[in-house]
Amino acid sequence: MLRDVFHPATEQISLSAVYDALSDPVRRLIVAKLAEHGELSCARFLDYGSKTGISYHLARLREAGVTATRIDGKQRHMKLRLADLEQRFPGLLPAVIASALQEARVADGKKPFCISPEEAAQSPAAAGPALKSVAAQAAPSKTAKAAAKTRSVVKKAAKGKRKAA
């Protein structure tokens, strides 16, 4: 049996909760993708991390009042609460989308450009494949994980040599 999910009422959405939810680059990427496509299944975000990690990020966005979840059988569909956020904090979401597009451009190695929140609200699809590179930057790659593990092993070995000496 599926349980109902919590969504704060419009008047309960706090600015600090929204800022906290949007502080993570993966969550900003999710918001930009939702702005581009409208409502999406939760499974559409698995390119940005593990199932557990994405579930965590989607819950943080929902509990902050940034997104709404619709349950359809076994699937959950997410969408932005555009009207609620615009009512509470006018202009915030277009600014976040513009920032996510800017981050995506820089992550692709291109020069930063100025995009206004109005342009972001009108055409978030301009980011295209650049949004995926932000996700790749935010989520550690297998190579980065292997390098971190190697550093950990080297540090442990160095500690063992110091104790023996």
C-alpha positions, 0 to 999 in steps of 0.5 A: 500500500502506498502512503500519501506524501507530504507537501507543505501548504503554500503558506508553509513554504519557508525561504530558508527551506527552499534555499537549503533544498536548492543549495545542492548542484544535483537538486538544482539540476533536477529543478532545471530539468523539471523546468525544461520538461514539466512533469517527469517520472522519478526514474528519469533522474537516475542519470544524476546518481544512484536510486537512493541518492536521487530519492533523497534529493527528490524528497528534499525538494518536495519537503521544502515545497519546491516540487509536488509528487503525483502517485500513479500506480507504482510510479511517482511523477514530479513537477515544480510548484511554479505558482506556489513558489512565484506567489511566495517568492517572486522571481526566485525560481527563474533566477535558480534556473538561470544559475543552473544554466550558467553552471552547466555552461561553465562545466562544459568549459565554455565562457560564462554568459549572462542569462537573465531569469526572464530568458531562463523562464522562457527557454530553459531548454537552451541548456540541452546536454550541458545539464548532464555535465553538471550532473557528472560534475556533482556525482563522483565518477567511478574513476574519482571513487577509485582514486579516493580509495587509492588515496585512503589505502596509501594513507593507511599504509603510510601510517603503518610504516610510521608506527613500525619505525 
